[in-house]
Amino acid sequence: MRFSDEELELLMRDLESDRVERKQSFSGDVPDKVRQAICAFANDLPGHGVPGVVLVGVHDDGSSANFPITDKLLTDIGGIRAEGNILPIPTLTVEKRVLGNTEVAVITVMPSDAPPVRYKGRTYIRTGPRRDIAGAQDERILNEKRRHRDLPFDLQPISFARLSELNQMVFESQYLPSAFSPDVFDANHRSYEERLSACRMIVSVDDPTPTVLGGLVLGNTPRDLIPSAYIQFLRVDGLELDAPIVDEAIIDGRLSDVLARIDDKITANISTHVDLLSRATERRRWDYPLAALQQLVRNAVMHRSYESTHAPIRVTWFRDRIEIINPGGPFGMVTRENFGRAGITDYRNPNLAEAMKVLGYVQRFGVGIATARRLLAENGNPPPEFEPQSTHVLVTMRRGP
């Protein structure tokens, strides 16, 4: 939704509205407060069902602050979405507009389909023209706002699953401390079911059916709940699949176990080469840089389709290349034509992406492919090759010199 100039000018001057926040600059503690405001508008506690707006370049009374709206400012604000501190990832647009002869940076924030949305582990809401931290009752209201038909597949209920199939110890000792800010966590006296619901691991307190996310992150045996939730690793001594097998493994379990075990498997198979002749100091090279492989495998785990398929992610290690086949083609705004282009990203599993960030396997969103390309180039490998199809994506990495 894009507001007209007239609508934005009305919001800019409406001092009582809970749908607009004004900032005269973007320095000091303002960037942090803008992030809090984005979180609050995404939560849409009043239930407006329409976007909230942050205006940068105007005073609290709506008058011009004469703050320069540069391309760098717009880029910095736009980067908020990808940095991974506001989760689930908010839907927002950033643009420069001229409102009443005043240049203004306009951040338009869509209400989330899967609240509560948190910034650094805290849930922010709007109470009238004020911004505040949500209390337990506020979070219950936000949890109840979810609707199955509007949710991505990773929040759909697993109809046959039971609460007992989620591991409470893993949730409370590993996931919760990373998901919430320490002060929120210490002050949180909610029940186990309320905490699971707040983290989207079950449908709600009244309906404690595990979600797909809950099954993947906390399931005692995730493949019993989501059959495709594993990685098939195969290394062959040759250039084709019929070559002799060197190493193979089925890697399954909870999300953190899968990611840790595939890291171990990749590390064990990478070869290191030491060059002592071309320069005075030794230089180490790898046939494949570990971090590049990690980026591309984690990208596959995050973006694959878990719906209507029993196919795993396949990592096949040939003598001259590695192939990663990821079930599920391009999604949303990502197409076969723009796949891998910088700044073009979308999320089939936005809540799984959040869980990977919470668990420490993602530092920033939308940069995995770019990072892998850079690391491969620095190591002397050819660029990765991407073949997106309607049903899968094939990534090929060629062995370094």
LOBA-709734 format. One line per 3 residues: number of its first residue (from 1); their letters; for each residue x negated, y, z of C-alpha. Coordinates in pm, whole numbers. Layout:
<nodes>
NUM> a> X:Y:Z ~ ... .
</nodes>
This chain:
<nodes>
1> mrf> 0:0:0 ~ -136:343:-97 ~ 11:651:70 .
4> sde> 91:957:-136 ~ -76:1289:-53 ~ 252:1413:95 .
7> ele> 282:1110:325 ~ -79:1147:442 ~ -35:1520:507 .
10> llm> 271:1447:723 ~ 76:1185:921 ~ -221:1421:953 .
13> rdl> -4:1683:1124 ~ 216:1450:1331 ~ 48:1473:1672 .
16> esd> 281:1219:1838 ~ 252:939:1583 ~ 107:602:1683 .
19> rve> 22:530:1318 ~ -261:779:1272 ~ -591:859:1439 .
22> rkq> -803:1165:1353 ~ -1181:1203:1375 ~ -1366:1523:1295 .
25> sfs> -1696:1346:1211 ~ -1857:1003:1194 ~ -2144:1039:1440 .
28> gdv> -2216:969:1806 ~ -1959:730:1951 ~ -1708:798:1671 .
31> pdk> -1802:491:1460 ~ -1729:269:1760 ~ -1395:442:1822 .
34> vrq> -1304:408:1454 ~ -1363:33:1481 ~ -1140:22:1788 .
37> aic> -870:212:1597 ~ -893:-29:1302 ~ -848:-319:1544 .
40> afa> -547:-150:1706 ~ -375:-74:1375 ~ -435:-431:1255 .
43> ndl> -260:-559:1568 ~ 45:-334:1505 ~ 187:-399:1853 .
46> pgh> 493:-170:1794 ~ 582:-387:1493 ~ 602:-111:1233 .
49> gvp> 508:-351:955 ~ 335:-68:767 ~ -30:42:762 .
52> gvv> -199:262:1017 ~ -438:536:907 ~ -767:673:1037 .
55> lvg> -855:1016:898 ~ -1219:1126:918 ~ -1281:1497:864 .
58> vhd> -995:1653:1059 ~ -954:1784:1413 ~ -705:1642:1662 .
61> dgs> -455:1911:1562 ~ -479:1809:1196 ~ -685:2108:1083 .
64> san> -994:2072:865 ~ -1326:1993:1037 ~ -1523:2078:720 .
67> fpi> -1705:1745:746 ~ -1872:1637:421 ~ -1720:1319:277 .
70> tdk> -2012:1158:93 ~ -2046:833:-97 ~ -2277:706:179 .
73> llt> -2011:779:442 ~ -1750:585:244 ~ -1993:296:199 .
76> dig> -2077:290:570 ~ -1709:287:666 ~ -1630:22:407 .
79> gir> -1902:-199:553 ~ -1710:-225:880 ~ -1495:-501:735 .
82> aeg> -1789:-727:652 ~ -1998:-685:966 ~ -1797:-944:1156 .
85> nil> -1729:-749:1475 ~ -1355:-718:1406 ~ -1196:-1063:1386 .
88> pip> -995:-1193:1210 ~ -1133:-986:924 ~ -907:-681:879 .
91> tlt> -750:-581:549 ~ -834:-217:483 ~ -916:34:213 .
94> vek> -1145:336:229 ~ -1118:635:-3 ~ -1181:1008:-28 .
97> rvl> -868:1220:-63 ~ -803:1594:-77 ~ -521:1684:162 .
100> gnt> -420:2050:175 ~ -757:2163:31 ~ -940:1946:285 .
103> eva> -1166:1654:189 ~ -1081:1359:412 ~ -1201:999:437 .
106> vit> -886:787:459 ~ -902:439:615 ~ -578:253:556 .
109> vmp> -539:-57:776 ~ -281:-325:702 ~ -106:-508:990 .
112> sda> -258:-852:1044 ~ -57:-1168:974 ~ -253:-1344:1250 .
115> ppv> -284:-1122:1558 ~ -436:-1072:1806 ~ -726:-901:1629 .
118> ryk> -1031:-828:1846 ~ -1324:-593:1827 ~ -1628:-738:2006 .
121> grt> -1403:-970:2202 ~ -1153:-703:2312 ~ -798:-666:2181 .
124> yir> -714:-299:2111 ~ -359:-171:2066 ~ -179:162:2016 .
127> tgp> 53:284:2292 ~ 201:601:2148 ~ -80:832:2031 .
130> rrd> -326:654:2266 ~ -557:363:2202 ~ -582:100:2478 .
133> iag> -698:-252:2560 ~ -422:-511:2552 ~ -306:-676:2871 .
136> aqd> -187:-1034:2907 ~ 174:-947:2819 ~ 62:-749:2514 .
139> eri> -141:-1047:2390 ~ 158:-1278:2439 ~ 365:-1046:2221 .
142> lne> 93:-1043:1956 ~ 70:-1423:1964 ~ 446:-1451:1913 .
145> krr> 430:-1230:1604 ~ 265:-1502:1395 ~ 489:-1666:1137 .
148> hrd> 393:-1998:979 ~ 498:-1902:628 ~ 271:-1597:634 .
151> lpf> -35:-1773:772 ~ -336:-1914:588 ~ -382:-2289:591 .
154> dlq> -636:-2281:874 ~ -359:-2159:1111 ~ -93:-2404:999 .
157> pis> 10:-2659:1265 ~ -103:-3022:1238 ~ 243:-3163:1293 .
160> far> 134:-3503:1426 ~ -147:-3376:1652 ~ -123:-3347:2030 .
163> lse> -284:-3104:2272 ~ -485:-3388:2425 ~ -672:-3425:2094 .
166> lnq> -852:-3094:2158 ~ -1161:-3097:2379 ~ -1099:-2867:2675 .
169> mvf> -1459:-2878:2801 ~ -1600:-2767:2466 ~ -1342:-2489:2444 .
172> esq> -1402:-2348:2791 ~ -1780:-2394:2814 ~ -1888:-2319:2456 .
175> ylp> -1624:-2134:2256 ~ -1449:-1903:2503 ~ -1764:-1733:2642 .
178> saf> -1866:-1637:2288 ~ -1518:-1540:2170 ~ -1445:-1286:2443 .
181> spd> -1637:-994:2584 ~ -1782:-1096:2926 ~ -1572:-847:3123 .
184> vfd> -1253:-965:2951 ~ -1350:-1327:3007 ~ -1423:-1270:3379 .
187> anh> -1091:-1092:3431 ~ -890:-1346:3236 ~ -663:-1554:3462 .
190> rsy> -450:-1702:3186 ~ -367:-2068:3155 ~ -552:-2311:2929 .
193> eer> -263:-2302:2680 ~ -257:-1921:2680 ~ -628:-1910:2603 .
196> lsa> -596:-2167:2326 ~ -311:-1967:2174 ~ -509:-1642:2194 .
199> crm> -789:-1811:1999 ~ -541:-1960:1748 ~ -630:-2319:1836 .
202> ivs> -262:-2403:1899 ~ 58:-2258:1756 ~ 175:-2094:2081 .
205> vdd> 213:-2153:2452 ~ 567:-2283:2393 ~ 453:-2499:2101 .
208> ptp> 107:-2634:2189 ~ 64:-2812:1856 ~ -300:-2786:1742 .
211> tvl> -364:-2576:1434 ~ -600:-2678:1155 ~ -851:-2436:1310 .
214> ggl> -811:-2607:1648 ~ -865:-2948:1490 ~ -1180:-2836:1310 .
217> vlg> -1336:-2651:1603 ~ -1219:-2850:1906 ~ -1087:-3183:1781 .
220> ntp> -1223:-3495:1947 ~ -1216:-3665:1605 ~ -1148:-3392:1347 .
223> rdl> -1138:-3631:1049 ~ -837:-3805:1205 ~ -660:-3469:1184 .
226> ips> -812:-3321:865 ~ -943:-3608:648 ~ -1163:-3388:428 .
229> ayi> -1353:-3230:720 ~ -1697:-3374:655 ~ -2010:-3336:443 .
232> qfl> -2152:-3619:231 ~ -2531:-3592:205 ~ -2724:-3795:-52 .
235> rvd> -3087:-3781:-161 ~ -3204:-3983:-461 ~ -3551:-4037:-607 .
238> gle> -3470:-3927:-958 ~ -3278:-3688:-1178 ~ -2940:-3866:-1188 .
241> lda> -2703:-4023:-938 ~ -2800:-4381:-1031 ~ -3159:-4327:-909 .
244> piv> -3279:-4511:-594 ~ -3136:-4371:-271 ~ -3387:-4209:-35 .
247> dea> -3152:-4077:234 ~ -2776:-4062:286 ~ -2540:-3960:563 .
250> iid> -2177:-3886:636 ~ -2178:-3576:856 ~ -1857:-3523:1049 .
253> grl> -1738:-3410:1391 ~ -1646:-3072:1533 ~ -1745:-2766:1332 .
256> sdv> -2050:-2686:1548 ~ -2168:-3050:1528 ~ -2132:-3060:1149 .
259> lar> -2325:-2736:1103 ~ -2601:-2841:1344 ~ -2639:-3189:1190 .
262> idd> -2651:-3065:831 ~ -2918:-2814:938 ~ -3120:-3103:1084 .
265> kit> -3075:-3311:769 ~ -3184:-3027:540 ~ -3485:-2945:759 .
268> ani> -3598:-3308:756 ~ -3591:-3323:376 ~ -3764:-2994:291 .
271> sth> -4129:-3021:189 ~ -4388:-2757:282 ~ -4683:-2675:57 .
274> vdl> -4991:-2485:179 ~ -5189:-2282:-75 ~ -5550:-2237:44 .
277> lsr> -5707:-2137:-288 ~ -5523:-1840:-440 ~ -5593:-1594:-156 .
280> ate> -5815:-1545:149 ~ -5540:-1650:393 ~ -5325:-1958:359 .
283> rrr> -4982:-1920:205 ~ -4694:-2154:280 ~ -4420:-2233:32 .
286> wdy> -4129:-2471:48 ~ -3963:-2663:-232 ~ -3646:-2494:-101 .
289> pla> -3627:-2217:162 ~ -3430:-2347:461 ~ -3233:-2027:521 .
292> alq> -3114:-2015:159 ~ -2982:-2369:179 ~ -2814:-2292:511 .
295> qlv> -2640:-1990:361 ~ -2501:-2186:67 ~ -2390:-2489:271 .
298> rna> -2223:-2269:534 ~ -2059:-2075:253 ~ -1914:-2403:128 .
301> vmh> -1783:-2497:475 ~ -1623:-2153:514 ~ -1463:-2121:171 .
304> rsy> -1369:-2477:75 ~ -1009:-2593:53 ~ -901:-2825:335 .
307> est> -551:-2850:191 ~ -415:-3127:-36 ~ -753:-3297:-78 .
310> hap> -953:-3571:92 ~ -1274:-3470:-87 ~ -1573:-3375:128 .
313> irv> -1838:-3115:58 ~ -2111:-3301:-132 ~ -2479:-3212:-98 .
316> twf> -2681:-3413:-349 ~ -3061:-3382:-345 ~ -3227:-3480:-672 .
319> rdr> -3599:-3479:-749 ~ -3576:-3144:-932 ~ -3266:-2979:-784 .
322> iei> -2998:-2972:-514 ~ -2630:-2965:-601 ~ -2353:-2856:-363 .
325> inp> -1998:-2934:-471 ~ -1735:-2744:-277 ~ -1366:-2851:-307 .
328> ggp> -1149:-2554:-397 ~ -1202:-2300:-671 ~ -1224:-1921:-646 .
331> fgm> -966:-1767:-412 ~ -778:-1437:-395 ~ -962:-1147:-553 .
334> vtr> -1256:-1374:-643 ~ -1225:-1513:-997 ~ -1440:-1726:-1225 .
337> enf> -1551:-1406:-1398 ~ -1661:-1209:-1088 ~ -1776:-1503:-871 .
340> gra> -2095:-1418:-682 ~ -2084:-1048:-767 ~ -2197:-822:-482 .
343> git> -1906:-676:-285 ~ -1646:-917:-427 ~ -1532:-1158:-157 .
346> dyr> -1215:-1309:-18 ~ -1133:-1566:250 ~ -929:-1879:203 .
349> npn> -997:-1965:569 ~ -1031:-1631:751 ~ -992:-1780:1099 .
352> lae> -1248:-2051:1031 ~ -1480:-1770:921 ~ -1417:-1603:1256 .
355> amk> -1496:-1927:1441 ~ -1826:-1961:1254 ~ -1912:-1605:1358 .
358> vlg> -1820:-1681:1720 ~ -2038:-1993:1715 ~ -2333:-1797:1576 .
361> yvq> -2349:-1952:1229 ~ -2255:-1627:1051 ~ -2410:-1290:1127 .
364> rfg> -2236:-1083:859 ~ -1964:-1157:607 ~ -1990:-1129:231 .
367> vgi> -2370:-1149:201 ~ -2437:-1525:191 ~ -2490:-1557:-184 .
370> ata> -2697:-1238:-205 ~ -2915:-1355:84 ~ -2966:-1697:-75 .
373> rrl> -3065:-1536:-407 ~ -3320:-1314:-234 ~ -3474:-1596:-31 .
376> lae> -3501:-1826:-333 ~ -3669:-1550:-535 ~ -3917:-1478:-255 .
379> ngn> -4007:-1846:-241 ~ -4058:-1868:-619 ~ -3743:-2073:-696 .
382> ppp> -3524:-1996:-996 ~ -3197:-1816:-921 ~ -2911:-2036:-796 .
385> efe> -2658:-2138:-1061 ~ -2284:-2116:-991 ~ -2017:-2300:-1187 .
388> pqs> -1676:-2207:-1045 ~ -1387:-2420:-1169 ~ -1020:-2423:-1075 .
391> thv> -1064:-2723:-841 ~ -1420:-2683:-713 ~ -1739:-2479:-717 .
394> lvt> -2073:-2635:-812 ~ -2392:-2465:-688 ~ -2729:-2577:-824 .
397> mrr> -3066:-2484:-678 ~ -3382:-2570:-869 ~ -3699:-2689:-696 .
400> gp> -3970:-2429:-644 ~ -4313:-2451:-807 .
</nodes>
